[in-house]
Amino acid sequence: MASVPILNAPFQYQSRRAAINLERDQLEAARATREQEDRLAQEEAALRDRERRERLETQRAEELAAAEEQNRKTEATLQEQAAEDESRRLRLASALSSERARMAAQGLDPHSGSARTVLRNLIDENERAALLTEDRREREREAQERLLAARERRLARLEEQEDLDQEKSTLSLRRATTRVPIIGLSARQYELKKRMAYGEIATSNAQAAGSMAKAAG
């Protein structure tokens, strides 16, 4: 009966050694799988980041083009307004001159009460037209300011969404690269099992040596 451990010791050692090798192979396979998945996750995150940057750059370019177009329209409008103001001033000057000439032809005193009233009416009419024009221009400026504010809000929302997407991508990548592999053992578990297995093998070898010594004795 004492010789049984001696005969079984090599077989037990080979079995435990095979188990350790299998566990090591599983650990290496799991590690390789995880590294590959991590690389894929990083490549996908980089691709999403590049796509987000391209979308943001495209949106910014569109907003810049729209702003430049609006600036051109505003400049053209200002030029039109300046021409309109000059034309109204010239019309008023022409109307006043014509009225004074008419009064002089009729022998009227341009400084009389009636003449002053006529001239004052011309000036008032011109001022009313100027006020209407300024009111229209003010409404146009307010509309342009609303368009600009809306464009700035759209760009701000886009940037906020891009920041949120970036945070989600970073969190997803962090989760992907820090998860525990399902297949195989962790390095700590592998080392622990290896030490336990070697400890059992050493115990079995010691028992076998003791049995051989007893048999020899």
C-alpha positions as CSV (number, residue, x, y, z in Angstrom):
1,M,0.0,0.0,0.0
2,A,2.9,2.4,0.7
3,S,4.1,2.1,-3.0
4,V,0.9,3.6,-4.4
5,P,1.8,7.3,-3.9
6,I,5.2,6.5,-5.6
7,L,3.5,5.2,-8.7
8,N,0.9,8.0,-8.8
9,A,3.3,10.9,-8.2
10,P,4.5,11.3,-11.8
11,F,1.0,11.1,-13.2
12,Q,-0.3,13.7,-10.6
13,Y,2.6,16.0,-11.5
14,Q,1.8,15.7,-15.3
15,S,-1.9,16.3,-14.7
16,R,-1.3,19.4,-12.6
17,R,1.3,20.6,-15.1
18,A,-1.1,20.2,-17.9
19,A,-3.8,22.1,-16.0
20,I,-1.4,24.9,-15.4
21,N,-0.5,25.1,-19.0
22,L,-4.1,25.1,-20.0
23,E,-4.9,27.9,-17.6
24,R,-1.9,29.8,-18.9
25,D,-3.0,29.4,-22.5
26,Q,-6.5,30.5,-21.5
27,L,-5.0,33.6,-19.9
28,E,-2.9,34.4,-22.9
29,A,-5.9,34.0,-25.2
30,A,-8.1,36.2,-23.1
31,R,-5.3,38.8,-22.9
32,A,-4.9,38.8,-26.7
33,T,-8.6,39.0,-27.2
34,R,-8.8,41.9,-24.8
35,E,-5.9,43.7,-26.4
36,Q,-7.5,43.3,-29.8
37,E,-10.9,44.6,-28.5
38,D,-9.1,47.5,-26.9
39,R,-7.4,48.4,-30.2
40,L,-10.7,48.2,-32.0
41,A,-12.4,50.4,-29.3
42,Q,-9.6,53.0,-29.6
43,E,-9.8,52.9,-33.4
44,E,-13.6,53.4,-33.3
45,A,-13.2,56.2,-30.8
46,A,-10.6,57.9,-33.0
47,L,-12.9,57.5,-36.0
48,R,-15.9,59.0,-34.1
49,D,-13.7,61.9,-32.9
50,R,-12.5,62.6,-36.4
51,E,-16.1,62.5,-37.7
52,R,-17.2,64.9,-34.9
53,R,-14.4,67.3,-35.7
54,E,-15.3,67.2,-39.4
55,R,-18.9,67.9,-38.6
56,L,-18.0,70.7,-36.3
57,E,-15.6,72.2,-38.9
58,T,-18.2,71.9,-41.6
59,Q,-20.8,73.6,-39.4
60,R,-18.4,76.3,-38.5
61,A,-17.5,76.8,-42.2
62,E,-21.2,77.1,-43.0
63,E,-21.8,79.5,-40.2
64,L,-18.8,81.6,-41.3
65,A,-20.0,81.6,-44.9
66,A,-23.5,82.7,-43.7
67,A,-22.0,85.4,-41.6
68,E,-19.9,86.7,-44.5
69,E,-22.9,86.7,-46.7
70,Q,-24.9,88.5,-44.1
71,N,-22.1,91.1,-43.8
72,R,-22.1,91.6,-47.5
73,K,-25.9,92.1,-47.4
74,T,-25.5,94.5,-44.5
75,E,-22.9,96.5,-46.3
76,A,-25.0,96.7,-49.4
77,T,-28.0,97.8,-47.3
78,L,-25.9,100.5,-45.7
79,Q,-24.8,101.7,-49.1
80,E,-28.4,101.7,-50.3
81,Q,-29.5,103.6,-47.1
82,A,-26.8,106.2,-47.6
83,A,-27.8,106.7,-51.2
84,E,-31.4,106.9,-50.1
85,D,-30.6,109.5,-47.5
86,E,-28.6,111.6,-50.0
87,S,-31.4,111.4,-52.5
88,R,-33.9,112.5,-49.9
89,R,-31.7,115.4,-48.9
90,L,-31.3,116.5,-52.5
91,R,-35.1,116.2,-53.1
92,L,-35.7,118.4,-50.0
93,A,-33.1,120.9,-51.2
94,S,-34.7,121.0,-54.6
95,A,-38.2,121.3,-53.2
96,L,-37.2,124.2,-51.0
97,S,-35.4,125.9,-53.8
98,S,-38.3,125.5,-56.2
99,E,-40.7,126.8,-53.5
100,R,-38.6,129.9,-52.9
101,A,-38.3,130.5,-56.6
102,R,-42.1,130.2,-57.0
103,M,-42.6,132.7,-54.1
104,A,-40.1,135.1,-55.6
105,A,-41.8,134.9,-59.0
106,Q,-45.1,135.7,-57.3
107,G,-43.6,138.5,-55.4
108,L,-44.1,136.8,-52.0
109,D,-41.9,137.4,-49.1
110,P,-40.2,134.0,-48.2
111,H,-40.0,135.2,-44.6
112,S,-43.7,135.8,-44.3
113,G,-45.8,133.7,-42.1
114,S,-47.5,131.8,-44.9
115,A,-44.2,131.2,-46.8
116,R,-42.6,130.0,-43.6
117,T,-45.5,127.6,-43.1
118,V,-45.2,126.2,-46.6
119,L,-41.5,125.7,-46.2
120,R,-42.0,124.2,-42.7
121,N,-44.5,121.7,-44.2
122,L,-41.9,120.6,-46.7
123,I,-39.3,120.1,-44.0
124,D,-41.7,118.3,-41.8
125,E,-42.8,116.0,-44.6
126,N,-39.1,115.2,-45.2
127,E,-38.5,114.5,-41.5
128,R,-41.5,112.2,-41.4
129,A,-40.2,110.3,-44.3
130,A,-36.8,110.1,-42.6
131,L,-38.4,108.8,-39.4
132,L,-40.3,106.1,-41.3
133,T,-37.1,105.1,-43.0
134,E,-35.2,105.0,-39.7
135,D,-38.0,102.9,-38.1
136,R,-37.8,100.5,-41.0
137,R,-34.0,100.3,-40.7
138,E,-34.3,99.7,-37.0
139,R,-36.6,96.7,-37.6
140,E,-34.2,95.4,-40.2
141,R,-31.3,95.7,-37.7
142,E,-33.3,93.9,-35.0
143,A,-34.1,91.1,-37.5
144,Q,-30.4,90.8,-38.3
145,E,-29.5,90.7,-34.7
146,R,-32.0,87.9,-34.1
147,L,-30.6,85.9,-37.0
148,L,-27.1,86.4,-35.6
149,A,-28.2,85.4,-32.1
150,A,-29.9,82.3,-33.4
151,R,-26.8,81.4,-35.4
152,E,-24.7,81.7,-32.3
153,R,-27.1,79.6,-30.3
154,R,-27.0,76.9,-32.9
155,L,-23.2,76.9,-32.9
156,A,-23.2,76.8,-29.1
157,R,-25.6,73.9,-29.0
158,L,-23.5,72.1,-31.6
159,E,-20.4,72.6,-29.5
160,E,-22.2,71.4,-26.4
161,Q,-23.4,68.3,-28.2
162,E,-19.9,67.6,-29.5
163,D,-18.5,67.9,-25.9
164,L,-21.2,65.6,-24.6
165,D,-20.5,63.1,-27.4
166,Q,-16.8,63.3,-26.6
167,E,-17.5,62.6,-22.9
168,K,-19.7,59.6,-23.8
169,S,-17.0,58.3,-26.2
170,T,-14.3,58.7,-23.5
171,L,-16.4,57.0,-20.9
172,S,-17.2,54.1,-23.3
173,L,-13.6,53.7,-24.2
174,R,-12.6,53.7,-20.5
175,R,-15.2,51.0,-19.8
176,A,-14.0,49.0,-22.8
177,T,-10.4,49.1,-21.7
178,T,-10.9,48.4,-18.0
179,R,-13.5,45.6,-18.0
180,V,-12.5,42.2,-16.6
181,P,-12.1,39.5,-19.3
182,I,-14.7,36.8,-19.1
183,I,-12.6,34.1,-20.7
184,G,-9.6,32.8,-18.8
185,L,-8.1,33.9,-15.5
186,S,-6.7,37.1,-14.3
187,A,-2.9,37.3,-13.7
188,R,-3.4,37.3,-10.0
189,Q,-5.7,34.2,-10.2
190,Y,-3.3,32.5,-12.5
191,E,-0.4,33.1,-10.1
192,L,-2.4,32.0,-7.1
193,K,-3.5,28.8,-8.8
194,K,0.1,28.1,-10.0
195,R,1.5,28.5,-6.5
196,M,-1.3,26.3,-5.1
197,A,-0.7,23.7,-7.7
198,Y,3.1,23.7,-7.2
199,G,2.5,23.5,-3.5
200,E,0.4,20.4,-3.9
201,I,3.0,18.9,-6.3
202,A,5.7,19.6,-3.8
203,T,3.6,18.0,-1.0
204,S,3.0,14.9,-3.2
205,N,6.6,14.6,-4.1
206,A,7.6,14.9,-0.4
207,Q,5.0,12.3,0.5
208,A,6.4,10.1,-2.3
209,A,9.9,10.5,-1.1
210,G,8.9,9.7,2.4
211,S,7.2,6.5,1.2
212,M,10.3,5.5,-0.8
213,A,12.5,6.1,2.2
214,K,10.2,4.0,4.4
215,A,10.2,1.3,1.8
216,A,13.9,1.4,1.5
217,G,14.2,1.3,5.3
